[in-house]
Amino acid sequence: MSGIAIAIIVIFGVLFGALMIAAGTIWYERRLLGVFQERYGPNRAGPFGVLQVIADMLKIFTKENWIAPFADKAIFVIAPGIIMISTLASFAVIPIAPAILVSDLDIGVLYFLAMSSFAVYSVALAGWSSNSKYSLLGSIRAVGQMVSYEVFMGLSLMGVVLQTGSFSLRDIVEAQSGLWNVVPQFVGFVVFFIAGLAETRRIPFDIPEAESELVAGYHTEYSGFKFAMFYIGEYVGITLISMMIVTLFFGGWQGPVLPPLVWFLLKTFILVSLFILIRAALPRPRYDQHLSFGWKLMLPLSLLNLAVTGGIVLAVAR
Amino acid sequence: MLGILNTMWVTFRHAFRRRVTVLYPERKRRLPARWRGRIVLTRDPDGEERCVACYLCSSVCPVACIALQAAIDEKGRRKPDFFRINFSRCIYCGLCEEACPTFAIQLTPDYEMAEYDRNNLVYEKEDLLISGTGKYPGYNFYRVSGMEISGKGKGEAENERPPVDVRSLLP
């Protein structure tokens, strides 16, 4: 009985924590972008403006729940839910601390990849059901980008999996007690990081939203609560990718002196800051440049990384 | 690739620069004296209203936010009977100040005029009049103009000569 109670507490704790961190990330990004641009960012609501997120959420949730009359209503409503469910469900396999892990799946990495593929449906269906040209263009771009970047997102992780010999994220974290995976798998880390940027549709890879070309891309027709789902979904995605990078490449909860949870959150925090720095610094390339970069550079690089890692693992095993 | 990293490094260094934002309600910028803000009506050094109700400001105003009515007071001077500026329309272009022949209407370095009620933005003469001379201390229109008013005949003002006797042939 107490085991079930602890499991329920962990599940809701992780769910709540993920949403809280995502909400905090919204505020943190706005402040940090301001800092990089020599401004202050939101600093009025509450201490350092932390209550700005609450103010924004109150505003967005009290807006009219409008559905475009030309939209395909059922799919239009379901689409924002899919992205939230798929990204939040991925948190189940992330070992946040030795005791805080919802489910220690032995195919944790595959589960994560499957869930991130699932998010493509949300974007594709949102653009399709909106029945407007900019939404459709945005979702076409999103699908093209996310499907092609997923290919080597998975491949870049296989080096880590080969080294550890397990798909379980807990095993991967425990195998990094001596040396973090980022050192032997540096290429894998770079490729996964770039693919993660593309999966969350962040700035150098934000062609699906491209506000200077496509209004808001696939969520042009969305407003109110449903828009908030996409908006929070993006930040949940950033948190998720940062946590995955920490788990896979930066030793997860491991670190001296401080408790595991603090280490994990600290590393996640630094990676989220890096995501925001990239947003502040880099422009958005053209669509064909994105795809040729992915297929012509990242894919061969990750295949090479996989081959070399496999060779070394095989040589060591002999 | 190095270019991308360099861009990120440059952006990162900007985090330690001085902020350009002025945290407004706590800190205020020092405004120049010629700032075009709230419009006032000034008085001459004797404490009389400078405005002679010539309608030039009202006719030059591109958004037609100035309304006034001329009247003649007991000294025989033109004065505005009422003078009304609708600040919800005013664009603070300063054309009224340029048009004013008596330096009566002036723009001041004050911009904090927000109101909850729109009607409060309509300023009447008593709201506009200030007790001082504004930007031109010592200037008195009737002391330099050729106008005849009670207490001063034609040609008796500063830098003025008596009027030419047109019936005399002597130069």
Interface residues (C-beta under 8 A of the other chain):
Chain A: L32 V35 F36 Q37 E38 R39 Y40 N43 L277 I278 A280 A281 L282
Chain B: I4 T7 M8 V10 T11 F12 H14 A15 R17 R18 R19 V20 T21 L23
